[in-house]
Amino acid sequence: MTSSAMNQDRSRFVIAGAGGIGTAAGVLLAALGERDYDLVLWDANAGNLERAAATIPRDHRVRSVETLHVARGETPPELHRALEAADIVLDCLPGSAAPFVARLALEHRLHYVNLTEHVAETDEILALSRDAETAFVLQTGLAPGFSNIVGHRLFRDLCHDFEIDKIDRLKMRVGALTVHAHAPHFYGFTWSPAGVATEYLKPAVVVRDFEKTNRPSLSRRETLIVGGVVYEEDLTSGGAADLPDALAGRVRDLDYKTLRYPGHYAWVEEKLAELREEGHEGKALIRALQTVMEAAIPRVEDDRVVVYAAAEGRDSRGIPHLYEEAHRVHPGVFAGVRLRAIQTTTAAPMVEVAHLLLDGAYRGPVLQSEIDPDGFLGGPFVSAVYGV
């Protein structure tokens, strides 16, 4: 790091990916940041760059916003110059690009933060950053990310308060939803259709009987009431982050599930049955489900995000205790810019972690179980967005 890495007053961020989340990260820095920032937006889409640069306010926090139009996979001299002058990279590009961006961060000795749920790419970055002098924090968005840190804190507090080292169950539940839902699908897209199709079909990593294992997604549906609203929850891939590894042997039953309105999962199962009858399987089935959903389900801007986590265990007398926490986030206005709930709930954890890194808290590869939950949840970005 060659510019302001030790400067507590001003930092230079490179934001890789100028779409909805990258833009939201810049807006939140302007609205809630506690230092000054110079931002460099890097994207292969010129339209994204133009919109993001026009959206992010320049005020006493964000001093400058530069844009770099760089074709995917290329590393022109101007990109290297921007990285050489930076402190940290926020990787908001698709998960398949994460190792490429992480290698650039490693080359330039930068802190690196990403959002991806992709397992293979995460493992690759963990390996390449093992001896890094800077920190590489992975899966820092909503789920994986915020929901896991909340769940880990509940586990920690339950064990501490009742002087136990094992609990019965840890649940993490997240829904990116619309305010209203209509038959037959009872859903509206608030984020990537490809991401939704993938999480419905790739296996879920869970803990059962204290051991890490896999279960098919959409194979354990239950009903959950949060704040008086009825949801259906079911297993989906990616959202458990590293907790199945970190807490195996200490939690009898651990899983992550996605929340949907009643009726949605039945509609998805009906479509999957039809697609399988047509011979789709594997990656072709994921693509086919995405196509079917995109043709039937509208995109909706007025969204809401629901997060629920619970830890349940027994004290030394065998009496059960439940610690639980819920958050409901709607679109909000920050520095005069309206952001959707999925934008703020994903970007806020990312920029919160970035500030922990700038303060020198971590180095090398970092996953969710290794992040201090109190410092994270009490920070200015997460507390403002989630109301922690």
C-alpha positions in Angstrom: 0.0 0.0 0.0 1.6 3.2 -1.1 -0.8 6.1 -0.5 -2.9 6.6 2.6 -2.9 3.2 4.2 -1.8 4.8 7.5 -3.8 8.0 7.0 -6.7 7.9 9.4 -8.3 10.9 7.7 -8.4 10.0 4.0 -8.5 6.7 2.0 -8.5 5.7 -1.6 -10.9 3.0 -2.6 -11.0 1.1 -5.9 -14.5 -0.3 -6.5 -14.4 -3.1 -9.0 -17.9 -3.2 -10.5 -20.0 -0.1 -10.8 -23.5 -1.7 -10.8 -26.1 -1.5 -8.0 -23.9 -2.7 -5.2 -20.7 -0.8 -6.2 -22.8 2.4 -6.5 -24.4 1.8 -3.1 -21.0 1.4 -1.6 -19.9 4.8 -2.9 -23.2 6.4 -1.7 -22.8 4.9 1.8 -19.2 6.1 2.1 -20.4 9.6 1.2 -23.4 9.5 3.6 -22.0 7.6 6.6 -18.2 7.6 6.4 -16.0 8.9 9.1 -13.0 9.9 7.0 -12.5 11.4 3.5 -12.4 9.2 0.4 -11.1 9.2 -3.2 -13.0 6.6 -5.2 -12.0 4.9 -8.5 -14.8 3.0 -10.2 -13.6 0.2 -12.5 -16.1 -1.6 -14.8 -16.3 -3.1 -18.3 -19.7 -1.4 -18.8 -19.5 2.2 -19.7 -23.1 2.8 -18.9 -22.7 1.5 -15.3 -19.7 3.8 -14.9 -21.6 6.9 -16.1 -24.6 6.2 -13.9 -22.5 5.4 -10.8 -20.3 8.5 -11.2 -23.4 10.6 -11.6 -25.1 9.1 -8.5 -22.4 9.1 -5.9 -22.5 12.5 -4.1 -19.3 14.6 -3.8 -19.3 16.2 -0.4 -17.0 16.6 2.5 -16.5 12.8 2.6 -16.2 11.7 -1.1 -13.7 14.1 -2.5 -13.3 12.6 -6.0 -14.8 9.9 -8.2 -12.7 8.6 -11.1 -13.9 6.0 -13.7 -11.9 3.4 -15.5 -13.6 1.6 -18.5 -11.6 -1.6 -18.7 -12.6 -4.7 -20.7 -13.1 -7.8 -18.7 -9.9 -9.6 -18.0 -7.6 -6.8 -19.2 -5.1 -4.9 -17.0 -4.2 -1.7 -18.8 -1.5 0.6 -17.3 -4.1 3.1 -16.0 -5.7 0.3 -13.9 -2.3 -0.6 -12.4 -1.7 3.1 -11.6 -5.0 3.3 -9.8 -4.3 0.2 -7.8 -0.7 1.4 -7.0 -2.2 4.5 -5.4 -5.0 2.8 -3.5 -5.5 1.4 0.0 -8.3 -1.2 -0.6 -10.3 -3.0 -3.4 -14.0 -3.6 -3.0 -14.8 -6.4 -5.4 -18.4 -6.0 -6.6 -17.9 -7.9 -9.9 -19.5 -11.2 -10.6 -18.1 -14.0 -8.4 -16.4 -15.7 -11.4 -14.0 -12.7 -11.6 -13.0 -12.7 -7.9 -9.7 -14.6 -8.2 -8.6 -12.2 -11.0 -9.3 -9.2 -8.9 -7.8 -10.7 -5.8 -4.5 -11.4 -7.6 -4.3 -7.8 -8.6 -4.9 -6.8 -5.0 -2.2 -9.2 -3.9 0.2 -7.9 -6.5 -0.3 -4.3 -5.3 -0.3 -5.2 -1.6 -3.9 -3.9 -1.1 -6.6 -5.0 1.3 -9.3 -6.9 -0.6 -13.0 -7.4 0.2 -15.6 -9.3 -1.9 -19.2 -10.5 -1.9 -19.2 -13.8 -3.8 -21.0 -16.9 -2.7 -18.9 -19.1 -5.2 -17.2 -21.9 -3.3 -14.4 -22.7 -5.8 -13.5 -19.1 -6.2 -13.5 -18.5 -2.5 -11.2 -21.5 -2.0 -8.8 -20.2 -4.7 -8.5 -16.8 -3.0 -8.0 -18.4 0.4 -5.1 -20.3 -1.0 -3.4 -17.4 -2.8 -3.8 -15.0 0.1 -2.5 -17.3 2.8 0.8 -15.4 3.3 -0.5 -12.0 2.3 0.7 -8.9 4.3 -2.8 -7.4 3.7 -6.2 -8.7 4.5 -8.5 -10.6 2.1 -12.0 -10.7 3.6 -14.4 -12.9 1.7 -18.2 -13.2 1.5 -19.0 -9.9 3.2 -22.4 -9.0 1.9 -25.9 -9.9 3.3 -25.8 -13.7 3.0 -23.1 -14.8 3.3 -21.9 -11.9 5.4 -24.1 -10.0 7.9 -26.4 -12.9 8.6 -23.5 -15.1 9.6 -21.9 -12.6 11.9 -25.2 -12.1 13.7 -25.6 -15.9 14.0 -22.1 -16.3 15.3 -22.6 -13.6 17.9 -25.8 -15.3 19.1 -23.9 -18.6 19.4 -21.1 -16.8 21.3 -23.4 -15.0 23.7 -25.6 -18.1 24.4 -22.4 -20.2 25.2 -21.0 -17.4 27.4 -24.2 -16.6 29.4 -24.9 -20.2 30.3 -21.3 -21.5 30.5 -21.8 -24.1 27.8 -19.6 -25.0 24.8 -22.2 -26.7 22.6 -25.7 -25.8 21.5 -28.5 -27.6 19.8 -29.3 -25.3 16.8 -28.1 -22.3 14.9 -30.4 -20.9 12.3 -29.7 -18.1 9.7 -32.6 -17.0 7.5 -32.7 -14.2 4.9 -35.2 -13.1 2.3 -34.8 -10.5 -0.4 -38.4 -9.9 -1.1 -41.0 -7.6 -2.5 -43.6 -5.7 -0.4 -46.4 -7.5 -2.3 -46.5 -10.9 -3.9 -48.9 -12.3 -6.5 -49.9 -15.8 -7.7 -48.8 -18.1 -9.1 -45.1 -17.4 -8.2 -45.5 -15.1 -5.2 -42.2 -13.4 -5.9 -40.5 -10.5 -7.6 -36.9 -10.2 -8.6 -35.0 -7.7 -6.5 -31.5 -9.1 -7.4 -29.8 -11.4 -9.8 -32.1 -14.1 -11.4 -29.0 -16.1 -12.1 -28.1 -16.0 -8.4 -31.6 -17.1 -7.4 -31.6 -20.1 -9.8 -28.1 -21.1 -8.7 -28.9 -21.0 -5.0 -32.1 -23.1 -5.6 -30.2 -25.9 -7.2 -26.7 -26.2 -5.9 -26.3 -28.2 -2.6 -26.5 -26.5 0.8 -23.7 -26.9 3.3 -25.1 -27.7 6.8 -24.2 -29.2 10.1 -26.2 -32.3 11.2 -25.4 -34.2 14.4 -22.4 -32.0 14.9 -20.8 -32.8 11.6 -20.5 -30.8 8.4 -22.4 -32.3 5.5 -24.4 -31.4 2.3 -28.1 -31.5 1.8 -30.0 -30.8 -1.5 -31.4 -27.3 -1.7 -35.2 -27.0 -1.3 -35.3 -30.2 0.7 -36.3 -29.0 4.2 -39.2 -26.5 4.0 -40.6 -25.1 7.2 -42.8 -22.1 8.2 -41.4 -19.1 10.1 -43.2 -16.1 11.5 -41.1 -12.9 11.7 -42.8 -9.7 13.0 -46.2 -11.2 12.5 -45.6 -12.1 8.8 -45.7 -15.7 7.7 -42.8 -16.9 5.5 -41.7 -20.3 4.1 -38.0 -21.1 4.6 -36.0 -23.7 2.7 -32.4 -24.8 2.3 -30.4 -22.9 -0.4 -26.7 -22.9 -1.2 -24.0 -20.5 -0.3 -25.4 -18.6 2.7 -23.8 -20.5 5.5 -20.3 -19.1 4.7 -17.6 -20.8 6.9 -19.7 -21.4 10.0 -20.3 -25.1 9.2 -16.5 -25.5 9.4 -16.0 -23.2 12.3 -18.8 -24.6 14.5 -18.8 -28.3 13.5 -18.6 -30.2 16.8 -20.2 -27.4 18.7 -23.6 -27.1 17.1 -25.8 -30.1 16.6 -27.9 -28.6 13.8 -26.8 -25.6 11.7 -28.2 -24.3 8.5 -28.9 -21.3 6.3 -32.3 -21.0 4.6 -33.9 -18.5 2.2 -37.2 -16.9 3.1 -40.0 -16.7 0.6 -43.7 -16.0 0.7 -45.9 -19.1 1.0 -46.6 -20.6 -2.4 -43.3 -19.6 -4.1 -41.4 -22.8 -3.5 -44.3 -24.9 -4.6 -44.3 -23.0 -7.9 -40.5 -23.5 -8.3 -40.8 -27.2 -7.6 -43.5 -27.5 -10.3 -41.3 -25.7 -12.9 -38.3 -27.9 -11.9 -40.3 -31.1 -12.4 -41.3 -29.9 -15.9 -37.7 -29.0 -16.8 -36.4 -32.3 -15.6 -39.0 -34.2 -17.6 -37.7 -32.3 -20.6 -34.2 -33.7 -19.9 -32.5 -30.7 -18.2 -29.9 -31.4 -15.6 -26.8 -29.9 -14.0 -25.8 -26.4 -15.3 -28.4 -26.7 -18.0 -31.1 -27.1 -15.4 -29.9 -23.9 -13.6 -30.0 -22.0 -16.9 -33.4 -23.3 -17.8 -34.9 -22.4 -14.4 -33.5 -18.9 -14.8 -35.1 -18.6 -18.2 -38.4 -19.8 -16.9 -38.3 -17.4 -13.9 -37.3 -14.4 -15.9 -40.2 -15.0 -18.3 -42.7 -15.2 -15.5 -41.5 -13.1 -12.6 -41.3 -9.3 -12.8 -38.4 -7.1 -11.5 -39.5 -4.9 -8.6 -37.8 -1.8 -7.2 -39.8 -1.4 -4.0 -38.1 -4.2 -2.0 -37.6 -5.3 1.5 -34.9 -7.5 3.2 -35.8 -9.7 6.1 -33.0 -11.3 8.3 -33.6 -13.7 11.2 -31.1 -15.6 13.2 -31.5 -17.8 16.3 -29.3 -19.9 18.6 -30.9 -22.5 20.9 -29.2 -24.5 23.6 -29.6 -26.0 27.1 -28.0 -24.9 30.3 -26.4 -27.3 32.8 -29.9 -28.2 34.2 -31.2 -29.1 30.8 -33.5 -26.0 30.5 -33.7 -24.8 26.8 -32.9 -21.2 26.0 -33.4 -19.3 22.7 -31.5 -16.2 21.6 -32.9 -14.7 18.5 -32.6 -11.5 16.4 -34.6 -10.1 13.5 -34.1 -7.1 11.1 -36.4 -5.8 8.5 -34.9 -3.3 6.0 -36.7 -1.2 3.5 -35.4 1.2 0.8 -33.8 4.3 2.3 -32.4 7.7 1.3 -28.7 8.3 2.0 -27.0 11.6 1.1 -30.0 12.4 -0.9 -29.9 9.1 -2.9 -32.6 6.5 -2.7 -31.2 3.0 -2.5 -33.0 -0.3 -2.6 -32.9 -2.5 0.5 -30.9 -5.2 -1.3 -28.3 -2.5 -2.2 -27.8 -1.2 1.3 -28.0 -4.5 3.1 -25.3 -5.9 0.8 -23.0 -2.8 0.5 -23.1 -1.8 4.2 -21.4 -4.9 5.5 -18.8 -4.7 2.8 -17.8 -1.1 3.6 -17.9 -1.8 7.3 -15.4 -4.6 6.9 -13.3 -2.3 4.8 -12.9 0.1 7.6 -12.0 -2.6 10.0 -9.2 -3.5 7.7 -8.0 0.1 7.3 -7.8 0.3 11.1 -5.3 -2.6 10.9 -7.5 -5.3 12.5 -6.7 -8.2 10.2 -4.3 -9.6 7.7 -4.3 -12.7 5.4 -7.5 -14.6 4.5 -10.5 -13.8 6.8 -13.9 -15.4 6.8 -17.0 -14.6 8.7 -16.3 -16.5 11.9 -13.1 -14.6 12.4 -14.6 -11.1 12.3 -15.2 -9.4 15.6 -19.0 -9.2 15.8 -19.1 -6.3 18.2 -16.9 -4.0 16.2 -18.7 -5.0 13.0 -22.3 -4.7 14.2 -21.6 -1.5 16.1 -19.9 0.3 13.2 -21.5 3.3 11.4 -22.6 1.6 8.2 -24.1 -1.6 9.6 -25.8 0.1 12.5 -27.4 2.8 10.3 -28.7 0.4 7.6 -29.8 -2.5 9.9 -30.7 -0.5 13.0 -28.5 -2.7 15.1 
